[in-house]
């Protein structure tokens, strides 16, 4: 499909792509006979630099070696089926959801991985800043001297930079154009890959990951608040007593706040109504939606003189709001939608979009509803005050919310003329990636084939991933 170098005048300001420095790591064999090989790669932190320039930048800084500020390390694990020990099958790159999550660590070859490993060897990529790649944790970000420096660093962790890494990895492995599977945010990365390096792609599969190509982040949150309302009402209709318990939980939280004795989570931080609402993340998929029912079933301890919230419930909330292992999710969530001014109706700054759009949904607003509905992927500025892991990043997050000079995520002209076979699963009732916005995007990518289904929610890959990827692969191959 042509040269691997981007055209002159790359609007992202990226240097021509070349192979990453490849550092093969250890290999292991799982109990089921699956072969897992570790690959480490050195890439530029800022893709405006070539790898040689980035290495020189590291060398010029005392005490900063490979994997420092000029370069970073990216980890990917190759997974081979037991009957392909020598890795003779073609490559498939898996792009994980997020932002900020590392790739899965297989304990056995099952589900979608087993299905795809029949035809491919899989490369499970820890996207830059995640998993075993050079981390962008609260601790490592604190090494940057200012909020401005941290914000500048984080701007290099969006989809276009992840895609540049992926293409450098492909070249380092000596692979031809490969197949990709992008889940959720991994689908966003796929659209960037199709935009900037279609020459590296044989075909693409996407599950729950067709991002809007234009418009401000407000469009996303406006749609997902509405989807979450539908999902919550569906849940409470199925479990009517849970609505009563939900209201009682909110009343107990508000009573503690009014008395100056807030309910405390296990880490000692105060429980707020907004933090309880984040349990709505459990409503985002088939495989876990009824977990909320069991959380609420054990929520109120009535053994004492007065009802109180149980330790089991408080632990469930703490697990949902904890961001110490993945601060990037909160810090970058709105930035994954940030576009140049001409693609965002003249307002390039995200400006805490989810918090602003909440004003349009009084039934989810703690200021206007005594028992507001659950929320989903809606990051609020107050999280950077209540979450200990996020508190040091509050100023950084503010700068990202105010940033007005974002680079492009996609090339609309290239997508309109796309020649790479693409098949995407769109989930009708997905509360995280809206169906209507997904179909709008699909219509703008030439040749993209859509399978819309209401049988799955956002976690379809976990629910019946083997059947989903088999269908998408057949669509991409033109065999359906």
C-alpha positions as CSV (number, residue, x, y, z in Angstrom):
1,X,0.0,0.0,0.0
2,X,2.9,2.3,-0.5
3,X,5.7,3.9,1.5
4,X,5.7,3.8,5.3
5,X,6.6,7.4,5.6
6,X,3.9,10.0,6.1
7,X,3.5,12.6,3.4
8,X,5.5,15.9,3.7
9,X,3.8,18.5,5.9
10,X,2.4,16.0,8.3
11,X,-0.3,18.0,10.2
12,X,0.7,16.3,13.5
13,X,4.2,17.6,13.2
14,X,5.6,14.1,13.3
15,X,8.9,13.0,11.9
16,X,9.0,10.3,9.2
17,X,8.5,6.9,10.8
18,X,11.2,4.3,11.0
19,X,11.7,1.0,12.9
20,X,11.8,1.1,16.7
21,X,14.8,-0.3,18.5
22,X,13.8,-3.9,19.2
23,X,14.8,-5.6,22.4
24,X,13.5,-9.2,22.6
25,X,12.6,-10.3,26.1
26,X,11.9,-13.6,27.8
27,X,9.6,-16.3,26.5
28,X,7.3,-18.6,28.5
29,X,4.9,-21.4,27.9
30,X,1.6,-21.3,29.8
31,X,0.0,-24.4,31.3
32,X,-2.2,-24.9,28.2
33,X,0.8,-24.8,25.9
34,X,0.4,-21.2,24.8
35,X,3.7,-19.5,23.9
36,X,4.1,-16.0,25.2
37,X,7.1,-14.0,24.0
38,X,8.0,-10.5,25.4
39,X,9.1,-7.7,23.1
40,X,10.5,-4.4,24.2
41,X,10.9,-1.4,21.9
42,X,12.5,2.0,22.2
43,X,10.6,4.8,20.6
44,X,10.7,8.7,20.8
45,X,8.6,10.2,23.5
46,X,7.8,13.1,21.1
47,X,7.3,11.8,17.6
48,X,8.4,15.1,16.2
49,X,11.8,13.6,16.7
50,X,13.4,10.6,15.0
51,X,14.6,7.9,17.3
52,X,18.2,9.0,16.8
53,X,17.3,12.6,17.8
54,X,15.4,11.3,20.9
55,X,18.3,9.1,22.0
56,X,20.6,12.1,21.6
57,X,18.3,14.1,23.8
58,X,18.5,11.4,26.5
59,X,22.3,11.4,26.2
60,X,22.5,15.1,26.7
61,X,20.7,14.9,30.1
62,X,22.7,13.8,33.0
63,X,21.2,10.8,34.7
64,X,18.5,10.3,32.1
65,X,19.1,7.1,30.0
66,X,17.0,5.1,27.6
67,X,13.3,5.3,28.6
68,X,13.8,8.8,29.9
69,X,12.3,12.0,28.7
70,X,13.7,11.7,25.1
71,X,12.7,8.1,24.6
72,X,10.4,5.6,26.2
73,X,10.0,1.9,26.2
74,X,7.0,0.1,24.9
75,X,6.2,-3.5,25.9
76,X,4.2,-5.9,23.7
77,X,3.6,-9.6,24.3
78,X,3.4,-12.0,21.4
79,X,0.9,-14.8,21.9
80,X,1.2,-18.0,19.8
81,X,-1.3,-20.9,19.9
82,X,0.1,-24.2,21.1
83,X,0.0,-25.5,17.5
84,X,2.1,-22.5,16.2
85,X,5.2,-22.7,18.4
86,X,7.4,-21.2,15.8
87,X,5.2,-18.2,15.0
88,X,4.5,-18.9,11.4
89,X,1.1,-17.3,11.4
90,X,0.6,-13.6,10.3
91,X,0.4,-10.9,12.9
92,X,-2.7,-9.4,14.6
93,X,-2.2,-6.3,16.7
94,X,-4.6,-5.9,19.6
95,X,-5.3,-2.3,20.7
96,X,-6.7,-2.2,24.2
97,X,-9.4,0.0,25.5
98,X,-8.8,2.9,28.0
99,X,-7.2,5.4,28.0
100,X,-4.5,4.3,30.3
101,X,-5.0,0.5,30.5
102,X,-2.4,-2.1,29.7
103,X,-3.2,-5.1,27.4
104,X,-4.6,-8.3,28.9
105,X,-2.2,-10.8,30.5
106,X,-3.3,-14.2,29.2
107,X,-3.4,-17.0,31.8
108,X,-4.7,-19.3,29.2
109,X,-5.8,-19.0,25.6
110,X,-9.5,-18.6,25.6
111,X,-12.4,-16.4,24.2
112,X,-11.5,-14.0,21.4
113,X,-7.8,-14.7,21.8
114,X,-8.2,-18.4,21.2
115,X,-10.5,-17.7,18.2
116,X,-8.0,-15.3,16.5
117,X,-5.0,-17.4,17.4
118,X,-6.3,-20.1,15.0
119,X,-5.2,-17.8,12.2
120,X,-2.8,-15.3,13.7
121,X,-0.1,-14.7,16.3
122,X,-1.3,-12.0,18.5
123,X,0.6,-8.9,19.6
124,X,-0.8,-7.5,22.8
125,X,0.4,-3.9,23.1
126,X,0.8,-2.0,26.3
127,X,0.2,1.4,24.9
128,X,2.7,4.1,25.9
129,X,2.4,5.0,29.5
130,X,0.5,1.8,30.5
131,X,1.3,-1.7,31.8
132,X,4.9,-2.7,31.4
133,X,5.7,0.2,29.1
134,X,7.4,3.2,30.5
135,X,4.7,4.2,33.0
136,X,2.9,7.5,33.3
137,X,1.8,7.0,36.9
138,X,1.2,9.6,39.5
139,X,4.7,8.9,40.8
140,X,6.5,9.2,37.5
141,X,4.6,12.2,36.5
142,X,5.6,13.8,39.7
143,X,9.2,13.7,38.5
144,X,8.3,16.5,36.0
145,X,8.9,19.8,37.8
146,X,5.7,21.7,36.9
147,X,2.1,21.2,35.9
148,X,3.0,22.6,32.5
149,X,5.7,20.0,32.0
150,X,3.4,17.2,33.1
151,X,0.6,18.4,30.7
152,X,3.1,18.7,27.9
153,X,4.2,15.1,28.5
154,X,0.6,13.8,28.6
155,X,-0.2,15.4,25.2
156,X,2.1,12.7,23.7
157,X,-0.1,9.8,25.1
158,X,-3.0,10.2,22.7
159,X,-4.0,8.0,19.8
160,X,-1.8,9.5,17.1
161,X,1.3,8.9,19.1
162,X,0.2,5.3,20.0
163,X,-0.3,4.6,16.3
164,X,3.1,6.0,15.5
165,X,4.5,3.6,18.1
166,X,2.6,0.7,16.5
167,X,3.9,1.4,13.1
168,X,7.5,1.6,14.4
169,X,6.9,-1.8,16.1
170,X,5.6,-3.3,12.9
171,X,8.7,-2.2,11.0
172,X,11.0,-3.4,13.7
173,X,9.4,-6.8,13.6
174,X,9.8,-7.0,9.8
175,X,6.1,-7.6,9.5
176,X,4.0,-6.8,6.4
177,X,0.7,-5.0,6.8
178,X,-1.1,-6.5,9.7
179,X,-4.6,-7.1,11.0
180,X,-5.7,-5.1,14.0
181,X,-8.4,-5.5,16.6
182,X,-9.4,-2.4,18.5
183,X,-11.7,-2.5,21.5
184,X,-13.3,0.7,22.7
185,X,-10.5,3.3,22.9
186,X,-8.5,0.8,20.8
187,X,-11.1,1.5,18.1
188,X,-10.3,5.2,18.3
189,X,-6.7,4.3,17.8
190,X,-7.7,2.2,14.8
191,X,-9.3,5.2,13.2
192,X,-6.1,7.2,13.8
193,X,-4.1,4.3,12.3
194,X,-6.3,4.3,9.2
195,X,-5.8,8.0,8.9
196,X,-2.0,8.2,9.3
197,X,-0.6,4.8,8.3
198,X,-3.0,2.8,6.2
199,X,0.0,1.3,4.5
200,X,0.6,-0.7,7.7
201,X,-2.8,-2.3,7.7
202,X,-4.1,-5.4,6.0
203,X,-7.6,-5.2,7.7
204,X,-9.1,-3.8,10.8
205,X,-11.7,-5.1,13.3
206,X,-13.4,-2.7,15.8
207,X,-15.6,-3.5,18.8
208,X,-17.5,-0.7,20.5
209,X,-14.9,1.8,19.3
210,X,-16.1,4.2,16.6
211,X,-15.2,7.6,17.9
212,X,-16.9,10.8,16.6
213,X,-14.6,12.3,14.0
214,X,-15.6,15.9,14.5
215,X,-17.3,18.1,17.0
216,X,-16.6,18.9,20.6
217,X,-16.5,16.4,23.5
218,X,-19.9,17.8,24.6
219,X,-21.5,15.7,21.9
220,X,-20.1,12.5,23.5
221,X,-21.3,13.3,27.0
222,X,-24.7,14.6,25.9
223,X,-25.2,11.2,24.2
224,X,-23.8,9.0,27.0
225,X,-25.8,10.7,29.8
226,X,-28.9,9.8,27.8
227,X,-27.7,6.2,27.3
228,X,-26.9,5.9,31.0
229,X,-30.4,7.1,31.9
230,X,-31.9,4.4,29.7
231,X,-29.7,1.8,31.2
232,X,-30.3,2.8,34.8
233,X,-34.1,2.8,34.2
234,X,-33.9,-0.6,32.7
235,X,-31.9,-1.8,35.7
236,X,-34.3,-0.3,38.3
237,X,-37.3,-1.7,36.4
238,X,-35.7,-5.2,36.7
239,X,-34.8,-4.7,40.3
240,X,-37.4,-2.3,41.7
241,X,-36.3,-2.7,45.4
242,X,-32.8,-1.5,44.3
243,X,-34.3,1.9,43.5
244,X,-35.5,2.2,47.1
245,X,-32.0,1.1,48.4
246,X,-30.3,3.5,46.0
247,X,-32.3,6.4,47.5
248,X,-31.6,5.2,51.0
249,X,-27.9,5.1,50.3
250,X,-27.9,8.6,49.0
251,X,-29.9,9.8,52.1
252,X,-27.4,8.2,54.4
253,X,-24.5,9.9,52.6
254,X,-26.2,13.3,52.7
255,X,-27.1,12.9,56.3
256,X,-23.5,12.3,57.2
257,X,-22.4,15.4,55.2
258,X,-25.1,17.5,56.9
259,X,-24.0,16.4,60.4
260,X,-20.3,17.2,59.6
261,X,-19.5,13.5,60.0
262,X,-19.2,12.2,56.4
263,X,-19.2,8.5,55.7
264,X,-15.6,7.4,55.1
265,X,-14.3,4.9,52.5
266,X,-11.6,2.4,53.7
267,X,-8.8,4.9,52.8
268,X,-10.3,7.5,55.0
269,X,-11.6,9.8,52.3
270,X,-15.1,11.1,52.4
271,X,-17.9,9.3,50.5
272,X,-20.0,11.8,48.4
273,X,-23.1,11.4,46.4
274,X,-21.0,11.8,43.2
275,X,-18.7,9.0,44.2
276,X,-21.7,6.7,44.8
277,X,-23.0,7.6,41.3
278,X,-19.8,6.2,39.8
279,X,-21.1,2.7,40.6
280,X,-23.0,3.3,37.4
281,X,-19.8,2.0,35.7
282,X,-21.1,-1.5,36.6
283,X,-24.0,-0.9,34.2
284,X,-21.7,-0.8,31.2
285,X,-21.9,-4.4,30.1
286,X,-23.7,-7.7,30.0
287,X,-21.1,-9.5,32.1
288,X,-21.3,-7.2,35.1
289,X,-24.5,-5.2,35.0
290,X,-26.1,-7.3,37.8
291,X,-23.1,-6.8,40.0
292,X,-24.8,-3.5,41.0
293,X,-27.8,-5.4,42.2
294,X,-25.6,-7.5,44.6
295,X,-23.7,-4.4,45.8
296,X,-27.0,-2.7,46.7
297,X,-28.4,-5.9,48.2
298,X,-25.6,-5.7,50.9
299,X,-25.4,-1.9,51.0
300,X,-27.2,-1.1,54.3
301,X,-26.3,-2.6,57.7
302,X,-29.3,-2.6,59.9
303,X,-27.9,-4.5,62.9
304,X,-27.2,-1.5,65.0
305,X,-29.3,1.3,66.5
306,X,-29.6,3.0,63.2
307,X,-29.0,2.0,59.6
308,X,-25.5,2.6,58.2
309,X,-23.6,1.8,55.0
310,X,-21.9,-1.6,55.2
311,X,-18.2,-2.2,54.9
312,X,-19.0,-4.4,51.8
313,X,-20.7,-1.5,50.1
314,X,-17.9,1.0,51.0
315,X,-15.3,-1.4,49.6
316,X,-17.3,-1.7,46.4
317,X,-17.4,2.0,46.0
318,X,-13.7,2.3,46.8
319,X,-12.8,-0.3,44.1
320,X,-14.9,1.7,41.5
321,X,-13.4,5.1,42.2
322,X,-9.8,4.1,42.8
323,X,-7.5,5.7,40.3
324,X,-4.0,4.9,41.8
325,X,-3.3,2.2,39.3
326,X,-4.6,4.1,36.3
327,X,-4.6,7.9,36.7
328,X,-4.4,8.3,32.9
329,X,-8.0,7.3,32.6
330,X,-9.2,10.4,34.5
331,X,-6.5,12.8,33.3
332,X,-6.9,12.0,29.6
333,X,-10.5,10.9,29.3
334,X,-11.8,14.1,27.7
335,X,-8.5,14.7,25.9
336,X,-9.1,11.6,23.7
337,X,-11.9,13.6,22.0
338,X,-10.0,17.0,21.8
339,X,-9.7,18.2,18.2
340,X,-8.4,21.4,16.4
341,X,-10.7,24.4,16.4
342,X,-12.1,23.9,12.9
343,X,-13.3,20.4,13.9
344,X,-15.0,21.4,17.2
345,X,-17.4,24.1,16.3
346,X,-14.9,26.7,17.2
347,X,-14.4,25.6,20.8
348,X,-11.2,23.4,21.0
349,X,-10.9,23.3,24.8
350,X,-12.7,20.4,26.4
351,X,-13.3,22.6,29.5
352,X,-14.6,19.8,31.8
353,X,-17.2,18.8,29.3
354,X,-18.9,16.1,31.3
355,X,-19.4,18.4,34.3
356,X,-20.8,21.2,32.1
357,X,-23.1,18.9,30.2
358,X,-24.4,17.4,33.5
359,X,-26.4,20.7,33.9
360,X,-28.6,19.5,31.0
361,X,-29.5,16.3,33.0
362,X,-31.1,17.2,36.3
363,X,-32.0,13.6,37.1
364,X,-28.2,12.9,37.3
365,X,-27.2,16.1,39.0
366,X,-26.6,15.8,42.8
367,X,-27.5,19.5,43.1
368,X,-31.0,19.0,41.8
369,X,-31.9,15.4,42.6
370,X,-32.0,13.9,46.1
371,X,-31.1,10.5,44.6
372,X,-29.4,11.2,41.2
373,X,-29.1,8.5,38.7
374,X,-25.8,6.6,38.2
375,X,-23.1,8.0,35.9
376,X,-20.8,6.3,33.6
377,X,-17.6,7.5,31.9
378,X,-18.0,11.0,33.1
379,X,-14.9,12.4,34.8
380,X,-15.6,15.3,37.1
381,X,-13.1,18.0,38.3
382,X,-14.0,17.2,41.9
383,X,-12.3,13.8,41.4
384,X,-9.0,15.6,41.5
385,X,-9.8,16.7,45.1
386,X,-11.4,13.6,46.5
387,X,-9.1,10.9,45.0
388,X,-5.7,10.8,46.7
389,X,-4.0,9.4,43.6
390,X,-5.3,12.3,41.5
391,X,-4.8,15.2,43.8
392,X,-1.2,15.9,42.7
393,X,-2.5,16.0,39.1
394,X,-5.2,18.6,39.7
395,X,-3.3,21.4,38.1
396,X,-2.2,19.3,35.2
397,X,-5.8,18.2,34.5
398,X,-6.9,21.8,34.6
399,X,-4.3,22.8,32.0
400,X,-5.4,19.9,29.7
401,X,-9.0,21.0,30.1
402,X,-8.1,24.5,29.1
403,X,-5.7,23.5,26.3
404,X,-6.7,25.1,23.0
405,X,-4.1,24.0,20.5
406,X,-4.7,20.2,20.2
407,X,-3.4,18.5,17.1
408,X,-5.6,16.4,14.8
409,X,-6.7,12.9,15.8
410,X,-7.8,11.8,12.3
411,X,-7.4,12.7,8.6
412,X,-10.9,13.0,7.3
413,X,-9.8,13.0,3.6
414,X,-7.9,9.8,4.0
415,X,-10.8,8.1,5.9
416,X,-13.2,9.2,3.1
417,X,-10.9,7.4,0.6
418,X,-10.1,4.5,2.8
419,X,-9.1,1.2,1.0
420,X,-8.4,-1.0,4.0
421,X,-11.2,-3.5,4.8
422,X,-12.8,-2.5,8.1
423,X,-15.5,-4.3,10.1
424,X,-17.0,-2.8,13.2
425,X,-19.4,-4.1,15.9
426,X,-21.7,-1.3,17.1
427,X,-23.7,-2.1,20.2
428,X,-27.1,-0.5,20.1
429,X,-27.4,0.3,23.8
430,X,-23.7,1.0,24.5
431,X,-23.5,3.6,27.4
432,X,-19.8,4.4,26.7
433,X,-19.6,4.7,22.9
434,X,-22.9,6.0,21.6
435,X,-24.6,4.1,18.8
436,X,-25.7,7.2,16.8
437,X,-22.3,8.8,16.9
438,X,-20.7,5.5,15.9
439,X,-22.9,5.1,12.8
440,X,-22.2,8.7,11.9
441,X,-18.5,7.9,11.9
442,X,-19.0,4.6,10.0
443,X,-20.7,6.5,7.2
444,X,-17.6,8.7,6.8
445,X,-15.1,5.9,6.5
446,X,-15.2,4.5,3.0
447,X,-15.9,0.7,2.9
448,X,-16.4,0.3,6.7
449,X,-18.9,-2.4,7.3
450,X,-21.1,-2.3,10.4
451,X,-22.6,-5.1,12.4
452,X,-25.1,-3.5,14.8
453,X,-26.4,-5.7,17.6
454,X,-28.4,-5.3,20.7
455,X,-27.3,-8.7,22.0
456,X,-24.2,-7.2,23.7
457,X,-23.1,-4.1,25.5
458,X,-19.7,-2.5,25.7
459,X,-18.0,-5.7,27.1
460,X,-19.1,-7.9,24.2
461,X,-15.5,-9.2,23.8
462,X,-15.7,-10.5,27.4
463,X,-19.2,-11.9,26.9
464,X,-18.8,-13.8,23.7
465,X,-15.7,-12.6,22.1
466,X,-15.0,-15.7,20.0
467,X,-18.3,-15.3,18.1
468,X,-17.9,-11.6,17.7
469,X,-14.4,-11.6,16.3
470,X,-15.2,-14.6,14.0
471,X,-18.1,-12.6,12.5
472,X,-16.1,-9.4,12.1
473,X,-13.2,-11.3,10.5
474,X,-15.5,-12.9,8.0
475,X,-17.0,-9.4,7.2
476,X,-13.5,-8.0,6.7
477,X,-12.6,-10.9,4.4
478,X,-15.8,-10.5,2.5
479,X,-16.9,-14.0,3.5
480,X,-20.1,-13.2,5.3
